[in-house]
Amino acid sequence: MGEVTEAGWGEEEKKIKVGVCVMEKKVLSAPMGQILERLEAFGEFQVIYFGDKVILEDPIESWPICDCLIAFYSTGYPLEKAEAYATLRKPFLVNELVPQHLLHDRRKVYERVELFGIPVPRYALVNREFPYQELDYFIEEEDFVEVHGSRFWKPFVEKPVDGDDHSIMIYYPSSAGGGMKELFRKVGNRSSEFHSEVRRVRREGSYIYEEFMPTGGTDVKVYTVGPEYAHAEARKSPVVDGVVMRNPDGKEVRYPVLLTPNEKQMARDVCIAFRQAVCGFDLLRCEGRSYVCDVNGWSFVKNSYKYYDDAACVLRKMLLDAKAPHLSSTIPPTLPWKVNEPVQPSEGLTRQGSGIIGTFGQSEELRCVIAIIRHGDRTPKQKVKLKVTEEKLLNLMLKYNGGRPRSETKLKSAVELQDLLDATRILVPRTRPGRGSDSEAEDFEHAEKLRQVKAVLEEGGHFSGIYRKVQLKPLKWVRVLKSNGEGEEERPVEALMILKYGGVLTHAGRKQAEELGRYFRNNIYPGEGTGLLRLHSTYRHDLKIYSSDEGRVQMSAAGFAKGLLDLEGPLTPILVSLVSKDSSMLDGLDNASSEMEEAKARLNEIVTFPAKIVHSNGSSECPWMTDGAGLPSNASELLPKLVTLTKKVTEQVRLLAKNEDEELTETNSYDVIPPYDQAKALGKTNIDIDRIAAGLPCGSEGFLLMYARWKKLERDLYNERKERFDITQIPDVYDSCKYDLLHNAHLNLEGLDELFKVSQLLADGVIPNEYGINPKQRLKIGSKLAVCWVKY
C-alpha cells in the first residue's frame, strides 16, 4: 500500500480514472482544456486521454480501462465502437452514448422533446423516399406551404431532417419583399446569406417546416452540466443580417442571460430526456414564452472563467457521487487552481455608469427610451375611390368579412386581391360609354375607375400587400328574404371601394431611415458597440420596435433598426426579425373619423368660399385660435393657379409618354399601362443611373404610369363639369411635385418648380387643419388618435 496523503488518497492508481474518449480536435479546445485541468487540480482524478489513433485504429479490448468515461460524437467519430467499449468495461458515462444517435435526426429530437412536455415551435414533417418525390399531402403556394392540412404562412423555417446538415432556410412573405435567407455554420465573419430571388422551397430531400418565431434578433444558447446547472448566453441571431459580432480578440460576442424558472425546468428536462449531462440546446424567446428549437449534445461555454469553475465543480460532484459516494463532494473554501490565478474581470450583468445622482442626492437610473419616427421619402401615395353596386363586388365583400352586411372588408393577401382582379376583369366594359348626358358621364367615370383598379391590380405579375390594398365599405342596405325562405336578412346594395397603392419607400427614404438610426445610436448610446445583445441580457433591458402595417412604415422601421443596431444587408430579414407589425396602431383614425370629416368639410368652406365664411373662435389677440389658422390668406386665388399648373405638367408628361412610342390616348390611359414589379422597389437602395441617363423616370414607374398619376390629379383636383374644387387633393399634388423634383429633375418639366411652391403654400395650411380646424378640435382628435397607443 502506498503512503496516504492529507487528502485521503494513496498512490496514483487510487485516483478515479476519467477516460476522455473524444476526437483530439475537441480535446484541444480551450473550454475542454480549462475544465479538465480544474478537475485534475482537485487531486481526486486521473484524466486519461485516448487519442485519435487509439479510438480509430485500436480494438476496444486494448483501450485504457477507466472508471468514468467522457465520450461524445463529432465528425469522424466511431460512436458504435465507443458503445461497444462501454458495454465491455461498464464505466460511468457522463453523457450516455445510445441517445446520441437521436441527435443526428431532427425528427427524433423533436419527438423526444415533445415526449417530455418541452415546448417546441409548431412544425410539420415532409418525408421523401427519393429526391423530388411528389407528395399529395404537401402543397406550396406563393406565401405558404401546407403539410397534412396544416398551413405555414411565410415567414417559415425549413430544416433538413439530418441533424448534421446546417443548411437551414427561412422564406419571407411577398408582403415583406420575399426572398430566402440561408443559415449555415459560421464561415469567417458570416453566418447567413440572403437570396432575394429564391421564393420556392427545396424538394430534393426530407425537411421539417416550422413557424418562424420572432425573437427580437437574438438567439439564446443554454449549456447544462447535469440536470441542476444551466448557463445561458445571448448572441446576435444569424437571421438578422448574417454578420457575426466579434470582440477585439476575434471571439463572437455573447452576453450571459438570466433564465426564468420555467426555462430552468426546460434545461433540466432536456438534460434528462437525452441523458446527456453536458448538453447544449437553443432556446427561442417569443412573446413571453420559450421554445426549444435544437439540441446539440456535448457543448461548453467559451471564454467564461466563471463557467469553467462551475462546470469543474459540478462534474467533480457528479463523478464522486457515481464512484466514491462515501467521500465528501463539498466544494473547498478555496478552489485549488485559484491560488496563483490572476483575478478575472467581472462577468456580471450590471452596466457601469448607468446610475446617476439626482437633484436630491438619490440614485437614479434611466429606465426607458421611447422614440417615435416618421417614414422616409416615398413614391406618391395614390388612391382610387368609387361607389360600386355590382353583385360580384358586393358578394366579394361579404365573402371576406364573414357575411356581415354592415362590416367593411380589407383585401391585402394575394388570394383576396386575385379574387378582386378576376371580378374586375369581368365587370370592365369592353367599349367605353359616351359622355353626353349626366348619367352617361357618370357611367364613363365609373368605367374609367374600374379600368384603373384593374390596371393597378395587374401591375407586376404578382401581388404584394405591402404596397396595394383595397377597402370595401358598405353604404346602403335592403332587407331581403333569406335563401331558405325563413325570415329576412340585411343585404348590402352599395359599397365604397377604396384602392390604395404606391407610397413605396424610395432609395432616399431607406437611407434616411438608416442614417436616423445611426444618428440616434451615436447620440443616445455613445460608445455602445453591442447594444442589441446587451438589451436582451437582462429582464430589465428590452428592445421593441412597432410598426403599422403600411409598407413604407415597416421598411422605415427596418432601416432605422439597421442603423440603430449597426446591422448589414437587405431590409427584409431585419424587418421580419425585429419589427412587430400591428395594424391596430392606425385604429385611432377610425375613432376620430367623424371629427376629421367635420374638420375637412369646414376647411373646404374656408378655402373655396372665403367671402361667405365668418371666422369663429379667434380674435386679433389670439389669431391661432381662428378656424383654419395657417392657411394662406389668398388660398382661394391660389386654387385656380394650382389647377392651371397641374394641367401644364400633365400635358408635358403625356407628350413624353407619346414620344416613347407607347400607345396612349386621352380615353384609354388605364388600359395600356404595362406591367412592372413595384415590389422590387422595397429593397432598392441605389438610383438607377442607366434609366436616368436614358431620360426615363426614376425607379420602375415608366411614363405611362407617371402620366396616369398626373392625369388623375388633374381630373380629381377640379371637376370642370360641376365647377368644383376638391381640396383633399392638394396634399397629393404637393406629394407628386416633391417626388418628381427630387427624383425626376432630369426630365426638366416646365412649371414644376412653380407648381411645387403653390402646392406647398396650400398644403402647409390644409394638412394640419385636416386634423382639427382649431386648437379645441385638434385636442379632441389628437386624444382619440393617441389613446390606442397607450398600450405600447
ZAFIVO-38146 format. One record per residue (C-alpha): residue in three letters; x negated, y negated, z. Coordinates in steps of 0.05 Angstrom, whole numbers, padded with zeros to 5 digits, always signed. Example, Ala and Ser with C-alpha at 12.3 -4.5 7.8 and 13.67 -1.06 7.14 Angstrom:
<recs>
ala-00246+00090+00156 ser-00273+00021+00143 
</recs>
This chain:
<recs>
met+00000+00000+00000 gly-00026-00069-00016 glu-00030-00126+00033 val+00036-00161+00045 thr+00035-00236+00031 glu+00071-00291+00070 ala+00128-00289+00020 gly+00141-00216+00039 trp+00114-00187-00026 gly+00059-00137-00036 glu+00019-00123-00098 glu+00038-00146-00168 glu+00078-00083-00182 lys+00125-00100-00124 lys+00150-00162-00160 ile+00214-00158-00201 lys+00194-00147-00273 val+00232-00192-00321 gly+00226-00170-00393 val+00232-00223-00447 cys+00253-00184-00509 val+00264-00241-00559 met+00230-00265-00622 glu+00166-00304-00609 lys+00194-00367-00642 lys+00246-00370-00587 val+00196-00353-00531 leu+00152-00410-00553 ser+00208-00462-00550 ala+00198-00516-00497 pro+00261-00502-00456 met+00246-00427-00451 gly+00174-00440-00430 gln+00194-00492-00378 ile+00247-00447-00346 leu+00205-00383-00346 glu+00145-00420-00316 arg+00190-00445-00260 leu+00218-00375-00249 glu+00148-00346-00241 ala+00129-00403-00195 phe+00176-00375-00142 gly+00127-00317-00135 glu+00181-00263-00137 phe+00179-00246-00211 gln+00131-00220-00262 val+00151-00242-00332 ile+00133-00192-00388 tyr+00134-00217-00460 phe+00148-00162-00510 gly+00125-00199-00573 asp+00147-00191-00646 lys+00101-00132-00661 val+00129-00090-00605 ile+00201-00109-00619 leu+00198-00098-00694 glu+00148-00041-00702 asp+00141+00000-00638 pro+00191+00053-00616 ile+00233+00035-00556 glu+00202+00090-00515 ser+00136+00052-00515 trp+00167-00015-00498 pro+00148-00044-00429 ile+00192-00020-00372 cys+00226-00076-00334 asp+00278-00087-00280 cys+00314-00145-00315 leu+00319-00160-00389 ile+00328-00225-00427 ala+00347-00206-00497 phe+00388-00243-00549 tyr+00398-00244-00624 ser+00364-00292-00672 thr+00346-00287-00746 gly+00310-00221-00759 tyr+00323-00193-00690 pro+00339-00117-00686 leu+00399-00121-00639 glu+00417-00048-00645 lys+00345-00028-00626 ala+00349-00072-00564 glu+00416-00039-00546 ala+00383+00030-00551 tyr+00327+00006-00504 ala+00377-00020-00454 thr+00414+00047-00456 leu+00348+00084-00445 arg+00319+00041-00388 lys+00383+00011-00359 pro+00354-00057-00337 phe+00398-00113-00310 leu+00419-00153-00371 val+00422-00228-00364 asn+00462-00231-00428 glu+00497-00166-00447 leu+00479-00140-00516 val+00541-00107-00545 pro+00585-00170-00541 gln+00533-00208-00580 his+00559-00175-00643 leu+00623-00215-00634 leu+00585-00280-00643 his+00569-00263-00716 asp+00643-00265-00735 arg+00682-00329-00722 arg+00747-00289-00726 lys+00726-00245-00668 val+00701-00305-00629 tyr+00769-00339-00633 glu+00805-00274-00619 arg+00763-00264-00556 val+00770-00336-00533 glu+00846-00333-00541 leu+00849-00267-00504 phe+00821-00303-00443 gly+00871-00360-00450 ile+00819-00411-00471 pro+00848-00467-00516 val+00824-00469-00589 pro+00846-00514-00646 arg+00906-00490-00687 tyr+00878-00444-00741 ala+00894-00391-00793 leu+00853-00336-00827 val+00844-00325-00901 asn+00812-00257-00912 arg+00788-00238-00982 glu+00764-00169-01001 phe+00726-00196-01061 pro+00707-00266-01086 tyr+00763-00309-01115 gln+00816-00258-01097 glu+00885-00289-01106 leu+00927-00283-01043 asp+01002-00291-01043 tyr+01002-00319-00972 phe+00952-00375-00988 ile+00977-00439-01022 glu+00936-00501-01038 glu+00966-00569-01055 glu+00933-00637-01062 asp+00938-00655-00988 phe+00948-00589-00952 val+00937-00514-00951 glu+00988-00464-00927 val+00969-00397-00896 his+01024-00347-00879 gly+01073-00405-00877 ser+01030-00446-00830 arg+01013-00513-00862 phe+00948-00551-00850 trp+00950-00623-00874 lys+00885-00658-00891 pro+00840-00672-00856 phe+00828-00599-00840 val+00766-00557-00827 glu+00743-00497-00869 lys+00694-00449-00834 pro+00663-00386-00864 val+00681-00325-00822 asp+00607-00308-00820 gly+00581-00339-00756 asp+00511-00346-00785 asp+00537-00388-00844 his+00535-00460-00821 ser+00564-00490-00885 ile+00628-00519-00855 met+00672-00565-00897 ile+00721-00620-00877 tyr+00772-00641-00930 tyr+00801-00711-00927 pro+00871-00734-00948 ser+00883-00775-01011 ser+00912-00828-00965 ala+00841-00839-00938 gly+00807-00835-01006 gly+00800-00759-01010 gly+00735-00721-01016 met+00699-00669-00973 lys+00643-00671-00922 glu+00596-00611-00916 leu+00566-00598-00847 phe+00501-00559-00842 arg+00442-00545-00796 lys+00400-00607-00787 val+00353-00619-00845 gly+00305-00676-00828 asn+00350-00734-00809 arg+00414-00707-00840 ser+00468-00661-00812 ser+00523-00671-00865 glu+00536-00698-00934 phe+00599-00729-00963 his+00623-00709-01033 ser+00677-00757-01057 glu+00694-00716-01119 val+00708-00649-01084 arg+00782-00640-01067 arg+00794-00565-01075 val+00776-00513-01023 arg+00727-00455-01032 arg+00754-00388-01056 glu+00693-00344-01061 gly+00698-00314-00991 ser+00738-00309-00927 tyr+00750-00372-00886 ile+00782-00400-00824 tyr+00825-00462-00834 glu+00837-00504-00773 glu+00866-00570-00754 phe+00816-00628-00752 met+00810-00655-00682 pro+00794-00730-00678 thr+00743-00735-00621 gly+00721-00807-00627 gly+00657-00789-00663 thr+00623-00745-00612 asp+00613-00671-00600 val+00606-00642-00530 lys+00556-00585-00522 val+00565-00543-00459 tyr+00510-00498-00431 thr+00525-00446-00378 val+00476-00410-00333 gly+00521-00358-00302 pro+00595-00370-00290 glu+00584-00421-00235 tyr+00539-00471-00270 ala+00551-00513-00333 his+00514-00572-00361 ala+00546-00615-00416 glu+00518-00666-00465 ala+00548-00711-00518 arg+00517-00722-00586 lys+00539-00761-00646 ser+00584-00716-00687 pro+00559-00697-00757 val+00629-00712-00784 val+00618-00787-00775 asp+00561-00806-00823 gly+00514-00745-00821 val+00454-00785-00795 val+00420-00753-00735 met+00408-00804-00680 arg+00337-00794-00653 asn+00296-00827-00598 pro+00225-00855-00609 asp+00197-00785-00598 gly+00238-00757-00655 lys+00286-00718-00609 glu+00361-00720-00621 val+00394-00770-00574 arg+00442-00738-00525 tyr+00475-00762-00461 pro+00499-00719-00403 val+00574-00720-00394 leu+00619-00703-00335 leu+00662-00641-00344 thr+00734-00643-00319 pro+00756-00587-00271 asn+00794-00556-00329 glu+00732-00557-00373 lys+00690-00526-00318 gln+00741-00469-00315 met+00735-00462-00391 ala+00659-00456-00384 arg+00667-00401-00332 asp+00718-00365-00376 val+00672-00368-00438 cys+00614-00340-00398 ile+00656-00282-00372 ala+00693-00269-00437 phe+00629-00257-00476 arg+00589-00230-00417 gln+00534-00280-00433 ala+00506-00313-00371 val+00465-00362-00411 cys+00513-00387-00464 gly+00525-00450-00505 phe+00590-00470-00535 asp+00621-00530-00570 leu+00677-00570-00538 leu+00725-00617-00573 arg+00758-00671-00532 cys+00821-00696-00566 glu+00879-00737-00539 gly+00867-00718-00467 arg+00857-00643-00480 ser+00796-00600-00492 tyr+00786-00542-00541 val+00731-00492-00554 cys+00713-00491-00628 asp+00649-00448-00628 val+00609-00402-00583 asn+00535-00398-00597 gly+00508-00348-00546 trp+00440-00359-00514 ser+00425-00434-00513 phe+00384-00480-00470 val+00387-00555-00460 lys+00328-00594-00489 asn+00287-00648-00454 ser+00322-00646-00386 tyr+00277-00631-00326 lys+00337-00631-00280 tyr+00369-00577-00323 tyr+00304-00536-00324 asp+00302-00538-00247 asp+00375-00519-00242 ala+00370-00463-00293 ala+00309-00432-00259 cys+00343-00434-00191 val+00408-00403-00217 leu+00370-00348-00256 arg+00329-00333-00193 lys+00392-00322-00152 met+00424-00280-00207 leu+00363-00234-00213 leu+00353-00228-00138 asp+00426-00211-00127 ala+00421-00157-00180 lys+00354-00125-00160 ala+00338-00148-00089 pro+00404-00166-00055 his+00372-00157+00014 leu+00327-00217+00001 ser+00349-00288+00012 ser+00364-00327-00052 thr+00368-00394-00015 ile+00332-00449-00053 pro+00269-00470-00014 pro+00267-00543+00011 thr+00211-00560-00037 leu+00211-00526-00105 pro+00144-00493-00118 trp+00130-00530-00183 lys+00146-00598-00153 val+00081-00604-00113 asn+00037-00634-00168 glu+00091-00654-00218 pro+00099-00729-00233 val+00166-00759-00216 gln+00212-00758-00276 pro+00256-00817-00294 ser+00328-00812-00270 glu+00376-00778-00317 gly+00438-00806-00283 leu+00497-00835-00319 thr+00493-00905-00289 arg+00472-00962-00333 gln+00423-01012-00302 gly+00443-01084-00306 ser+00517-01071-00314 gly+00535-01103-00248 ile+00535-01179-00238 ile+00544-01223-00177 gly+00609-01262-00179 thr+00624-01332-00154 phe+00637-01308-00083 gly+00578-01262-00079 gln+00618-01199-00094 ser+00591-01149-00143 glu+00630-01150-00208 glu+00628-01104-00268 leu+00653-01112-00339 arg+00709-01062-00345 cys+00737-01073-00415 val+00723-01108-00481 ile+00781-01118-00529 ala+00772-01143-00600 ile+00829-01157-00649 ile+00805-01165-00721 arg+00839-01180-00787 his+00827-01141-00851 gly+00775-01167-00900 asp+00782-01192-00972 arg+00832-01151-01013 thr+00864-01147-01080 pro+00930-01185-01084 lys+00989-01153-01049 gln+01046-01141-01096 lys+01119-01126-01084 val+01179-01107-01126 lys+01249-01116-01096 leu+01312-01092-01129 lys+01382-01071-01108 val+01399-01000-01130 thr+01466-00966-01136 glu+01443-00905-01177 glu+01466-00839-01147 lys+01397-00807-01156 leu+01362-00860-01115 leu+01415-00861-01061 asn+01410-00785-01055 leu+01335-00790-01051 met+01341-00839-00993 leu+01388-00791-00956 lys+01341-00732-00971 tyr+01283-00765-00934 asn+01319-00800-00877 gly+01354-00737-00851 gly+01421-00752-00884 arg+01434-00815-00842 pro+01472-00865-00886 arg+01451-00927-00846 ser+01378-00910-00836 glu+01322-00935-00880 thr+01271-00889-00913 lys+01197-00898-00925 leu+01165-00859-00981 lys+01088-00852-00979 ser+01068-00779-00989 ala+01052-00751-01057 val+01114-00706-01056 glu+01160-00764-01038 leu+01131-00812-01090 gln+01134-00758-01143 asp+01208-00748-01129 leu+01219-00822-01137 leu+01179-00824-01201 asp+01220-00766-01230 ala+01285-00802-01214 thr+01260-00869-01241 arg+01238-00838-01307 ile+01309-00813-01318 leu+01340-00879-01299 val+01296-00926-01340 pro+01336-00942-01404 arg+01302-00925-01470 thr+01325-00991-01501 arg+01329-01059-01469 pro+01397-01092-01459 gly+01410-01161-01487 arg+01406-01225-01446 gly+01469-01261-01469 ser+01517-01263-01411 asp+01501-01268-01337 ser+01517-01194-01327 glu+01472-01175-01386 ala+01416-01217-01357 glu+01423-01182-01290 asp+01422-01115-01325 phe+01360-01136-01362 glu+01325-01158-01298 his+01345-01093-01263 ala+01318-01051-01320 glu+01253-01090-01322 lys+01242-01079-01247 leu+01256-01005-01255 arg+01204-01004-01310 gln+01155-01038-01265 val+01168-00987-01209 lys+01157-00931-01259 ala+01092-00962-01285 val+01064-00973-01216 leu+01081-00902-01194 glu+01047-00874-01256 glu+00981-00910-01243 gly+00920-00868-01230 gly+00948-00799-01246 his+00955-00781-01172 phe+00988-00812-01112 ser+00951-00845-01054 gly+00997-00871-01000 ile+00943-00916-00974 tyr+00960-00968-01027 arg+01030-00951-01052 lys+01093-00944-01011 val+01168-00952-01022 gln+01223-00971-00973 leu+01297-00957-00986 lys+01344-00996-00941 pro+01419-00982-00945 leu+01461-01045-00955 lys+01533-01022-00966 trp+01573-00961-00946 val+01640-00929-00960 arg+01678-00874-00926 val+01689-00812-00968 leu+01716-00742-00957 lys+01666-00691-00933 ser+01645-00638-00983 asn+01682-00585-00943 gly+01745-00627-00943 glu+01747-00633-00867 gly+01748-00706-00848 glu+01710-00766-00874 glu+01637-00788-00872 glu+01599-00851-00890 arg+01563-00854-00956 pro+01515-00910-00979 val+01534-00942-01045 glu+01479-00995-01049 ala+01408-00999-01023 leu+01349-01047-01027 met+01287-01016-01057 ile+01221-01049-01039 leu+01157-01024-01074 lys+01092-01049-01044 tyr+01026-01038-01078 gly+00957-01070-01085 gly+00926-01101-01024 val+00865-01054-01030 leu+00802-01075-00993 thr+00751-01102-01043 his+00676-01092-01042 ala+00671-01160-01009 gly+00723-01142-00957 arg+00686-01079-00938 lys+00621-01117-00929 gln+00656-01170-00888 ala+00683-01116-00840 glu+00615-01083-00834 glu+00579-01149-00822 leu+00630-01169-00769 gly+00618-01102-00734 arg+00543-01113-00735 tyr+00551-01185-00710 phe+00596-01160-00654 arg+00546-01107-00633 asn+00486-01153-00635 asn+00521-01208-00594 ile+00564-01168-00546 tyr+00515-01109-00535 pro+00446-01138-00549 gly+00391-01085-00550 glu+00442-01028-00546 gly+00419-00975-00595 thr+00461-00915-00574 gly+00527-00945-00557 leu+00570-00891-00589 leu+00544-00837-00543 arg+00539-00880-00481 leu+00611-00900-00489 his+00630-00827-00485 ser+00582-00807-00429 thr+00629-00820-00370 tyr+00703-00824-00356 arg+00700-00899-00348 his+00669-00914-00415 asp+00712-00902-00475 leu+00719-00928-00546 lys+00785-00932-00581 ile+00798-00962-00650 tyr+00870-00970-00671 ser+00897-00990-00739 ser+00964-00998-00771 asp+00979-00952-00830 glu+00963-01006-00881 gly+00906-00981-00925 arg+00866-01046-00923 val+00872-01048-00847 gln+00849-00976-00839 met+00788-00988-00884 ser+00771-01054-00848 ala+00774-01016-00782 ala+00727-00963-00810 gly+00680-01016-00838 phe+00679-01052-00771 ala+00665-00986-00735 lys+00608-00972-00784 gly+00575-01039-00768 leu+00590-01036-00693 leu+00561-00966-00684 asp+00505-00973-00736 leu+00531-00916-00779 glu+00515-00900-00851 gly+00550-00872-00913 pro+00621-00874-00941 leu+00680-00901-00901 thr+00727-00841-00909 pro+00694-00795-00857 ile+00686-00854-00809 leu+00760-00872-00818 val+00784-00801-00803 ser+00736-00790-00745 leu+00741-00856-00707 val+00803-00894-00726 ser+00871-00877-00696 lys+00926-00895-00746 asp+00991-00918-00713 ser+01047-00942-00757 ser+01085-00967-00695 met+01036-01025-00689 leu+01080-01061-00740 asp+01145-01046-00704 gly+01145-01115-00675 leu+01163-01142-00744 asp+01229-01106-00740 asn+01242-01133-00670 ala+01236-01204-00695 ser+01265-01195-00765 ser+01328-01237-00754 glu+01289-01295-00724 met+01239-01293-00781 glu+01294-01292-00834 glu+01325-01352-00799 ala+01258-01388-00800 lys+01248-01374-00874 ala+01318-01399-00891 arg+01306-01464-00853 leu+01237-01471-00884 asn+01267-01464-00954 glu+01315-01521-00939 ile+01259-01567-00915 val+01214-01553-00975 thr+01266-01553-01031 phe+01317-01604-01005 pro+01277-01654-00963 ala+01326-01711-00974 lys+01383-01672-00942 ile+01345-01649-00880 val+01348-01685-00814 his+01286-01663-00774 ser+01302-01640-00704 asn+01264-01622-00641 gly+01208-01671-00654 ser+01191-01744-00640 ser+01140-01795-00661 glu+01101-01778-00597 cys+01104-01703-00609 pro+01102-01692-00685 trp+01081-01619-00676 met+01150-01605-00646 thr+01184-01624-00712 asp+01214-01568-00753 gly+01165-01548-00808 ala+01106-01586-00778 gly+01044-01574-00821 leu+01080-01577-00888 pro+01052-01629-00937 ser+01097-01690-00940 asn+01103-01683-01015 ala+01118-01608-01015 ser+01180-01616-01059 glu+01137-01653-01111 leu+01083-01601-01109 leu+01131-01544-01126 pro+01143-01563-01200 lys+01068-01573-01208 leu+01056-01504-01178 val+01104-01473-01229 thr+01072-01510-01288 leu+01001-01489-01269 thr+01023-01417-01257 lys+01053-01414-01327 lys+00988-01443-01355 val+00945-01389-01322 thr+00995-01334-01341 glu+00993-01353-01414 gln+00916-01350-01415 val+00916-01281-01384 arg+00968-01259-01436 leu+00923-01282-01492 leu+00863-01245-01461 ala+00904-01181-01459 lys+00927-01192-01531 asn+00855-01206-01554 glu+00835-01140-01524 asp+00878-01109-01578 glu+00926-01079-01527 glu+00999-01076-01548 leu+01035-01129-01508 thr+01098-01170-01518 glu+01140-01212-01472 thr+01192-01157-01466 asn+01151-01094-01457 ser+01095-01114-01410 tyr+01111-01059-01360 asp+01116-01002-01410 val+01044-01005-01434 ile+01005-01013-01370 pro+00950-00960-01378 pro+00936-00911-01321 tyr+00877-00926-01276 asp+00855-00899-01209 gln+00861-00954-01158 ala+00847-00904-01103 lys+00774-00907-01125 ala+00772-00978-01101 leu+00777-00952-01030 gly+00704-00932-01030 lys+00679-00986-01077 thr+00622-01025-01047 asn+00588-01059-01106 ile+00611-01105-01161 asp+00616-01070-01229 ile+00565-01112-01266 asp+00579-01077-01333 arg+00653-01096-01331 ile+00637-01168-01314 ala+00584-01172-01369 ala+00636-01145-01418 gly+00683-01201-01398 leu+00733-01154-01364 pro+00768-01166-01298 cys+00732-01144-01234 gly+00748-01075-01207 ser+00794-01030-01246 glu+00853-01077-01256 gly+00849-01089-01332 phe+00880-01148-01369 leu+00948-01115-01376 leu+00957-01105-01302 met+00928-01174-01289 tyr+00980-01203-01336 ala+01036-01163-01303 arg+01014-01193-01236 trp+01015-01265-01261 lys+01078-01256-01302 lys+01115-01230-01241 leu+01092-01291-01201 glu+01115-01338-01256 arg+01183-01305-01260 asp+01195-01298-01185 leu+01169-01368-01166 tyr+01222-01405-01206 asn+01288-01379-01234 glu+01299-01422-01295 arg+01370-01398-01306 lys+01391-01415-01235 glu+01341-01473-01229 arg+01319-01446-01162 phe+01250-01442-01128 asp+01230-01383-01085 ile+01181-01410-01034 thr+01167-01340-01007 gln+01124-01331-01070 ile+01077-01388-01050 pro+01032-01343-01007 asp+01028-01293-01065 val+01008-01347-01116 tyr+00955-01371-01067 asp+00933-01299-01058 ser+00924-01287-01133 cys+00888-01354-01143 lys+00839-01339-01087 tyr+00826-01268-01113 asp+00814-01290-01184 leu+00769-01348-01164 leu+00727-01301-01122 his+00726-01240-01167 asn+00744-01264-01237 ala+00710-01331-01241 his+00673-01306-01303 leu+00739-01307-01342 asn+00740-01383-01338 leu+00815-01391-01331 glu+00831-01465-01343 gly+00872-01497-01288 leu+00859-01441-01238 asp+00819-01488-01192 glu+00875-01539-01192 leu+00928-01485-01181 phe+00888-01460-01121 lys+00886-01529-01089 val+00961-01539-01098 ser+00979-01469-01074 gln+00932-01476-01014 leu+00965-01541-00992 leu+01033-01508-00994 ala+01011-01441-00965 asp+00976-01474-00906 gly+01044-01503-00887 val+01090-01446-00908 ile+01054-01386-00878 pro+01051-01409-00805 asn+01123-01432-00808 glu+01148-01364-00831 tyr+01134-01341-00760 gly+01175-01397-00729 ile+01196-01465-00754 asn+01179-01499-00688 pro+01140-01481-00624 lys+01201-01454-00588 gln+01219-01407-00644 arg+01145-01386-00652 leu+01142-01367-00579 lys+01205-01325-00585 ile+01180-01289-00648 gly+01109-01282-00620 ser+01134-01249-00556 lys+01175-01199-00596 leu+01115-01182-00640 ala+01066-01175-00583 val+01108-01133-00536 cys+01097-01069-00576 trp+01021-01077-00570 val+01020-01078-00494 lys+01018-01002-00492 tyr+00948-01003-00523 
</recs>
